[in-house]
Amino acid sequence: MSFKLIGASVSLALLAAAPAAAQSTITIWSWDVAASALKSATEGFNKKYPDIKVDVQDLGNNQVYDKALAACAAGGEGLPDIVTVENFEAEVFWSRFPDCFTDATALGYTPEKQALFPDFKRAELEVDGVAYAVPWDSGPVTMFYRRDFYEKAGVDPATIKTWDDFIAAGKKVMAANPGTVMTQANFNGDSEWFRMMANEQGCGYFSTDGQTITINQPACVSTLEKLKQMRDAGIITAAIWDEKIQANSAGKVATQMYGGWYEGTIRSGSPDLAGKWGVYAMPSLTADGPHAANLGGSSLAISSASQHKEDAWKFVDYALLTNDGQVTMLKSFGLVPSLLSSDKDPFVKEPQAYWGGQAIWSDILSTLPKIVPSRGTAFQADAEGIYRATQTKYLAGGFPDAKTALDDAAKQIETATGVPIAE
């Protein structure tokens, strides 16, 4: 056999052995643990769609937001097929660039599929019948607590129904565990506690329809008053994100209130404390009041510039609209599903060893249907900045009362945005 024939035979053999080329590649912009979670979902997706390659690019949270806004301003040039969008900031995109993302209803996001998600996750993603994005993870608010600290103080978390109960319990826990604070909040750099407590009471910066400013409504005023009472009682101290993580590991804090996604932060940041943490429902202003709120969460939006919209939709449909996709990301990285049916998954009902054998996911996900929608609107950044400054001044005694503080904030937001204050 000649060398020429041998070479040809080898070439044919290699071609026969080579895997089939991917039909298409879809690119996704995301960040940190969210990007890792999406990557974990690709294995199951490729079992169903082996000819579609998924390229998840971890750009960082701020980079995704800034690059996506810049690309939308340029008519969509440079956008990937799919963009991760935080619900909190979503309406900035829809209001400024309504043509930048594809209406998911045109790709297969039927009313039946939309109904698989709670209203609070859809409120900021669907405007005038257009679904700009599909809900992904959510942040049902949860009280993460140190079982051993509470037990030493003789405090049963099941008895903590109101924020006044929480204050009383905090004093007991701190007395029984010297050097430990009941909880922490980023008072100067964030509005996290106010937003969680206000959302629980059905109040926010803006009305649910986004047409009026509601930050100075009675429920928000009561929220701010109670927050100051907790701070003045000494059970809650200021701490930024990294300081909280350090306090968790060092045993200097007994409780952290956050969205359910914080589970992964505690478990990965303090692995040696397995069995010492648990969760319970957030307190309310009254014992029979609501005990559910949301903090954080994101969605996936398909860009109008995508050349692979149908394939992009197949990935979104698998990752976000099936228990397999959503629970895979929950197992791997603690991203809390928004899909209502996910609470029926066997994994969700399993006791979690790190959490003292508590079936925490069942407890956390059970609050999803109870959460009240809270609109960020296109003016979220303006309202957020004004509230933070108001909060700092109020907690320092710069206003005579919470109503005066929030009336002032409402007027500033009205001036900045042109949105009227609710009557």
C-alpha positions as CSV (number, residue, x, y, z in Angstrom):
1,M,0.0,0.0,0.0
2,S,1.4,3.4,-1.0
3,F,2.0,6.1,1.6
4,K,-0.7,8.2,-0.2
5,L,-3.3,5.5,0.3
6,I,-2.3,5.0,3.9
7,G,-2.6,8.7,4.5
8,A,-6.0,8.8,2.9
9,S,-7.2,5.8,5.0
10,V,-6.0,7.4,8.2
11,S,-7.7,10.7,7.3
12,L,-11.0,8.9,6.7
13,A,-10.7,7.0,10.0
14,L,-10.1,10.2,11.9
15,L,-13.0,11.8,10.3
16,A,-15.2,8.9,11.2
17,A,-14.0,8.9,14.8
18,A,-14.4,12.7,15.3
19,P,-17.5,13.9,17.2
20,A,-20.1,15.7,15.2
21,A,-19.7,19.5,15.2
22,A,-22.0,21.4,17.4
23,Q,-25.0,22.8,15.5
24,S,-24.7,26.1,17.3
25,T,-23.1,27.9,20.3
26,I,-25.1,30.1,22.6
27,T,-23.3,32.5,24.8
28,I,-24.4,33.7,28.2
29,W,-23.2,36.6,30.3
30,S,-23.4,36.1,34.1
31,W,-21.3,36.4,37.3
32,D,-19.8,34.5,40.2
33,V,-22.0,31.8,41.7
34,A,-24.8,32.4,39.2
35,A,-22.4,31.7,36.3
36,S,-21.2,28.5,38.1
37,A,-24.8,27.4,38.6
38,L,-25.6,27.9,34.9
39,K,-22.5,25.8,34.0
40,S,-23.8,23.0,36.3
41,A,-27.1,23.0,34.3
42,T,-25.4,22.5,31.0
43,E,-24.7,18.8,31.6
44,G,-28.4,17.9,31.8
45,F,-29.2,20.3,29.0
46,N,-26.7,18.7,26.7
47,K,-28.1,15.2,27.3
48,K,-31.3,16.5,25.8
49,Y,-29.7,18.9,23.2
50,P,-26.2,17.5,22.4
51,D,-25.8,19.7,19.4
52,I,-26.1,23.0,21.2
53,K,-23.0,24.2,23.0
54,V,-23.4,26.6,25.9
55,D,-20.6,29.1,26.7
56,V,-21.2,30.7,30.1
57,Q,-19.0,33.7,30.6
58,D,-18.3,35.0,34.1
59,L,-17.8,38.7,33.7
60,G,-18.7,39.9,37.2
61,N,-22.0,41.6,38.3
62,N,-21.1,45.2,37.6
63,Q,-19.5,44.3,34.3
64,V,-22.6,42.5,33.0
65,Y,-24.8,45.4,33.9
66,D,-22.6,48.1,32.4
67,K,-21.7,46.1,29.3
68,A,-25.3,45.1,28.7
69,L,-26.5,48.7,29.0
70,A,-23.7,49.9,26.7
71,A,-24.6,47.2,24.1
72,C,-28.3,48.0,24.3
73,A,-27.5,51.7,23.7
74,A,-25.5,50.6,20.6
75,G,-28.6,48.8,19.2
76,G,-27.7,45.4,20.7
77,E,-24.3,45.2,19.1
78,G,-21.9,43.0,21.1
79,L,-24.6,41.4,23.3
80,P,-24.5,37.6,23.9
81,D,-27.5,35.4,23.2
82,I,-28.6,35.4,26.9
83,V,-28.0,38.0,29.6
84,T,-28.4,37.5,33.3
85,V,-30.4,40.4,34.7
86,E,-31.1,41.2,38.3
87,N,-34.8,41.8,39.0
88,F,-33.9,44.8,41.1
89,E,-32.4,46.5,38.0
90,A,-34.5,44.9,35.3
91,E,-36.8,47.8,34.5
92,V,-33.9,50.1,33.8
93,F,-33.3,48.0,30.6
94,W,-37.0,47.6,29.6
95,S,-37.8,51.3,30.0
96,R,-34.7,52.6,28.3
97,F,-34.2,50.0,25.6
98,P,-37.5,48.2,25.0
99,D,-36.3,46.6,21.8
100,C,-33.0,45.2,23.2
101,F,-34.4,41.9,24.4
102,T,-36.7,39.4,22.7
103,D,-40.3,38.9,23.9
104,A,-40.1,35.4,25.3
105,T,-43.8,34.8,24.6
106,A,-42.9,34.7,20.9
107,L,-40.5,31.8,21.6
108,G,-42.7,29.5,23.6
109,Y,-43.1,31.2,27.0
110,T,-46.9,30.6,27.0
111,P,-49.3,31.9,29.6
112,E,-49.3,28.3,31.1
113,K,-45.5,28.5,31.6
114,Q,-45.7,32.0,32.9
115,A,-48.1,30.8,35.6
116,L,-45.5,28.4,36.9
117,F,-43.8,31.4,38.6
118,P,-45.0,33.5,41.5
119,D,-46.4,37.0,40.7
120,F,-43.7,38.8,42.6
121,K,-41.0,37.4,40.3
122,R,-42.9,38.3,37.1
123,A,-43.9,41.9,38.2
124,E,-40.7,43.5,37.0
125,L,-40.1,41.3,34.0
126,E,-43.4,41.6,32.1
127,V,-44.7,45.0,30.9
128,D,-47.8,45.5,28.8
129,G,-48.0,41.9,27.9
130,V,-44.3,41.7,26.8
131,A,-42.1,39.2,28.8
132,Y,-38.6,40.6,28.5
133,A,-37.1,37.9,30.7
134,V,-37.9,34.6,32.4
135,P,-37.6,34.3,36.2
136,W,-34.6,32.4,37.5
137,D,-33.6,32.4,41.2
138,S,-35.3,34.2,44.0
139,G,-34.5,35.4,47.5
140,P,-37.2,34.3,49.9
141,V,-36.2,36.0,53.2
142,T,-35.0,33.7,55.9
143,M,-33.6,34.0,59.4
144,F,-30.4,32.0,59.6
145,Y,-29.6,31.3,63.2
146,R,-27.0,29.6,65.5
147,R,-28.9,26.8,67.2
148,D,-26.3,26.5,70.0
149,F,-26.4,30.2,70.9
150,Y,-30.2,30.3,71.0
151,E,-30.3,27.0,73.1
152,K,-27.9,28.4,75.6
153,A,-30.2,31.4,76.1
154,G,-33.3,29.2,76.3
155,V,-34.8,30.8,73.2
156,D,-37.0,28.8,70.9
157,P,-37.1,30.4,67.5
158,A,-40.6,29.1,67.0
159,T,-41.8,31.6,69.6
160,I,-40.4,34.6,67.7
161,K,-43.4,35.8,65.8
162,T,-42.9,39.6,66.0
163,W,-40.0,42.0,65.8
164,D,-40.6,42.8,69.4
165,D,-40.2,39.1,70.2
166,F,-37.0,39.3,68.2
167,I,-35.7,42.2,70.3
168,A,-36.5,40.4,73.5
169,A,-34.9,37.2,72.2
170,G,-31.8,39.1,71.1
171,K,-31.2,40.5,74.6
172,K,-31.4,37.0,76.0
173,V,-29.1,35.5,73.4
174,M,-26.5,38.3,73.8
175,A,-26.6,38.0,77.6
176,A,-26.0,34.2,77.4
177,N,-23.3,34.5,74.8
178,P,-20.9,37.3,75.7
179,G,-19.2,39.0,72.7
180,T,-22.0,37.9,70.4
181,V,-24.5,40.3,68.7
182,M,-28.0,39.1,67.8
183,T,-27.8,40.3,64.2
184,Q,-26.1,42.7,61.7
185,A,-27.1,45.1,58.9
186,N,-25.2,47.2,56.4
187,F,-26.8,50.5,57.6
188,N,-24.5,52.9,55.7
189,G,-24.1,51.2,52.4
190,D,-27.3,49.3,51.8
191,S,-31.1,49.4,52.4
192,E,-31.3,45.6,52.8
193,W,-33.1,45.4,56.1
194,F,-35.6,48.2,55.3
195,R,-36.4,46.6,51.9
196,M,-37.0,43.2,53.4
197,M,-39.1,44.4,56.2
198,A,-41.1,46.8,54.1
199,N,-41.7,44.2,51.4
200,E,-43.1,41.9,54.1
201,Q,-45.6,44.6,55.0
202,G,-46.5,45.2,51.3
203,C,-44.7,48.5,51.0
204,G,-41.8,49.7,48.8
205,Y,-40.3,52.7,47.2
206,F,-43.0,52.6,44.5
207,S,-46.5,51.2,44.1
208,T,-46.9,47.8,42.5
209,D,-48.0,49.4,39.2
210,G,-44.9,51.6,39.4
211,Q,-47.0,54.8,38.9
212,T,-46.6,56.4,42.3
213,I,-44.1,56.9,45.1
214,T,-45.1,55.0,48.3
215,I,-42.0,55.1,50.5
216,N,-43.8,57.3,53.0
217,Q,-46.9,55.2,53.3
218,P,-47.8,53.9,56.9
219,A,-46.4,50.4,56.4
220,C,-43.0,51.8,55.4
221,V,-43.0,54.3,58.3
222,S,-43.8,51.5,60.8
223,T,-40.9,49.5,59.2
224,L,-38.4,52.2,59.6
225,E,-39.5,52.9,63.2
226,K,-39.1,49.3,64.1
227,L,-35.7,49.1,62.5
228,K,-34.5,52.0,64.6
229,Q,-35.9,50.4,67.8
230,M,-33.8,47.3,67.1
231,R,-30.7,49.4,66.5
232,D,-31.3,51.5,69.6
233,A,-31.9,48.3,71.7
234,G,-28.4,47.2,70.7
235,I,-29.3,43.9,69.2
236,I,-28.4,44.9,65.6
237,T,-25.1,46.5,64.7
238,A,-23.6,47.8,61.4
239,A,-21.5,45.5,59.3
240,I,-20.7,45.2,55.6
241,W,-20.8,41.9,53.6
242,D,-17.3,40.7,54.4
243,E,-17.6,41.6,58.1
244,K,-20.8,39.5,58.3
245,I,-19.0,36.5,56.9
246,Q,-16.1,36.9,59.3
247,A,-18.6,37.2,62.2
248,N,-20.4,34.0,61.1
249,S,-17.1,32.0,61.1
250,A,-15.9,33.6,64.4
251,G,-19.1,32.9,66.2
252,K,-19.7,36.6,66.8
253,V,-23.3,36.8,65.5
254,A,-26.3,34.7,66.3
255,T,-28.6,35.5,63.4
256,Q,-28.4,36.7,59.8
257,M,-31.5,37.8,57.8
258,Y,-31.1,37.4,54.0
259,G,-32.6,35.9,50.9
260,G,-32.5,32.1,50.9
261,W,-29.4,32.2,48.6
262,Y,-27.4,33.2,51.7
263,E,-27.5,29.5,52.6
264,G,-24.5,28.8,50.3
265,T,-22.6,31.7,51.8
266,I,-22.8,30.3,55.3
267,R,-22.3,26.7,54.4
268,S,-19.2,27.4,52.2
269,G,-17.8,30.1,54.4
270,S,-18.1,28.2,57.7
271,P,-17.9,24.5,56.9
272,D,-16.7,23.6,60.4
273,L,-19.9,24.9,61.9
274,A,-22.0,22.1,60.4
275,G,-25.0,21.2,62.6
276,K,-24.9,24.5,64.5
277,W,-27.0,26.6,62.1
278,G,-30.8,26.4,61.4
279,V,-33.4,28.6,59.8
280,Y,-36.8,30.0,60.8
281,A,-39.4,32.4,59.3
282,M,-38.9,36.1,59.5
283,P,-40.8,37.9,62.3
284,S,-43.5,40.5,61.4
285,L,-44.9,43.7,63.0
286,T,-47.7,41.6,64.5
287,A,-48.0,38.0,65.3
288,D,-50.7,37.4,62.8
289,G,-49.1,39.6,60.1
290,P,-47.3,38.4,57.0
291,H,-44.0,36.4,57.4
292,A,-42.6,36.4,53.8
293,A,-40.5,38.8,51.7
294,N,-37.9,38.7,49.0
295,L,-34.4,40.0,48.6
296,G,-32.5,39.5,45.4
297,G,-32.9,37.2,42.5
298,S,-32.4,37.4,38.8
299,S,-33.7,36.4,35.4
300,L,-32.5,35.4,32.0
301,A,-33.2,37.6,28.9
302,I,-32.6,36.6,25.3
303,S,-31.1,39.4,23.3
304,S,-32.9,40.6,20.1
305,A,-29.5,40.6,18.4
306,S,-29.1,36.8,19.0
307,Q,-28.7,34.7,15.9
308,H,-29.7,31.6,17.8
309,K,-32.9,32.7,19.6
310,E,-34.6,29.3,19.3
311,D,-31.6,27.5,20.8
312,A,-31.3,30.1,23.5
313,W,-34.9,29.6,24.4
314,K,-34.3,25.8,24.6
315,F,-31.7,26.4,27.2
316,V,-33.8,28.9,29.2
317,D,-36.7,26.5,29.0
318,Y,-34.7,23.7,30.4
319,A,-32.7,25.6,33.0
320,L,-35.6,27.7,34.4
321,L,-38.8,25.8,33.6
322,T,-37.9,22.3,34.7
323,N,-37.3,20.9,38.2
324,D,-34.3,19.1,36.8
325,G,-32.6,22.4,35.7
326,Q,-33.6,24.5,38.7
327,V,-32.9,21.9,41.4
328,T,-29.5,21.1,39.9
329,M,-28.5,24.7,40.5
330,L,-30.0,24.6,44.0
331,K,-28.0,21.4,44.8
332,S,-24.8,22.7,43.4
333,F,-24.7,26.3,44.4
334,G,-27.8,27.1,46.6
335,L,-29.6,29.2,44.1
336,V,-33.2,29.2,45.3
337,P,-35.6,28.3,42.5
338,S,-38.5,30.6,41.5
339,L,-40.3,27.7,39.8
340,L,-43.3,26.9,42.1
341,S,-43.2,23.2,41.3
342,S,-39.7,22.8,42.6
343,D,-40.9,22.4,46.2
344,K,-42.2,19.0,45.1
345,D,-38.8,17.8,44.2
346,P,-37.5,15.0,46.5
347,F,-34.2,16.9,47.2
348,V,-36.2,19.9,48.5
349,K,-37.8,17.7,51.1
350,E,-34.6,16.1,52.3
351,P,-33.1,16.9,55.7
352,Q,-29.8,18.8,55.2
353,A,-26.9,17.6,57.4
354,Y,-25.2,21.0,57.6
355,W,-28.4,22.6,58.9
356,G,-28.8,20.1,61.8
357,G,-31.0,17.8,59.8
358,Q,-33.6,20.4,59.0
359,A,-35.3,20.3,55.6
360,I,-34.5,23.9,55.1
361,W,-35.4,24.1,51.4
362,S,-38.9,23.0,52.1
363,D,-39.3,25.6,54.7
364,I,-37.7,28.4,52.6
365,L,-39.6,27.6,49.4
366,S,-42.9,27.4,51.1
367,T,-43.0,31.2,51.4
368,L,-42.7,31.9,47.7
369,P,-46.5,32.1,47.0
370,K,-46.9,34.5,49.9
371,I,-44.4,37.2,48.8
372,V,-45.9,40.5,47.7
373,P,-44.6,42.0,44.4
374,S,-42.2,45.0,44.8
375,R,-41.4,47.1,41.8
376,G,-38.0,48.6,41.2
377,T,-39.1,50.6,38.2
378,A,-36.7,52.5,35.9
379,F,-35.9,54.8,38.8
380,Q,-34.6,52.2,41.3
381,A,-31.1,53.7,41.4
382,D,-32.5,57.2,42.2
383,A,-34.8,56.0,44.9
384,E,-32.1,53.7,46.4
385,G,-29.5,56.5,46.7
386,I,-32.0,58.9,48.3
387,Y,-33.3,56.3,50.8
388,R,-29.8,55.3,51.9
389,A,-28.9,58.9,52.7
390,T,-32.2,59.3,54.5
391,Q,-31.7,56.2,56.6
392,T,-28.2,57.2,57.7
393,K,-29.5,60.6,58.8
394,Y,-32.6,59.2,60.6
395,L,-30.6,56.6,62.5
396,A,-28.2,59.3,63.6
397,G,-31.1,61.4,65.0
398,G,-31.3,63.8,62.1
399,F,-35.1,63.6,61.8
400,P,-37.6,63.9,64.6
401,D,-39.4,60.7,63.5
402,A,-39.7,58.1,60.7
403,K,-42.6,59.8,59.0
404,T,-40.7,63.1,58.6
405,A,-37.7,61.2,57.3
406,L,-39.7,59.3,54.7
407,D,-41.8,62.3,53.7
408,D,-38.5,64.0,52.9
409,A,-37.2,61.0,51.0
410,A,-40.5,60.9,49.0
411,K,-40.2,64.5,48.0
412,Q,-36.6,64.0,46.9
413,I,-37.5,61.0,44.8
414,E,-40.4,63.0,43.2
415,T,-38.0,65.8,42.3
416,A,-35.5,63.3,40.9
417,T,-37.9,61.2,38.9
418,G,-41.1,63.1,38.2
419,V,-43.1,60.3,39.6
420,P,-45.9,61.6,41.9
421,I,-46.2,60.8,45.6
422,A,-49.2,58.5,46.3
423,E,-52.1,60.2,48.1
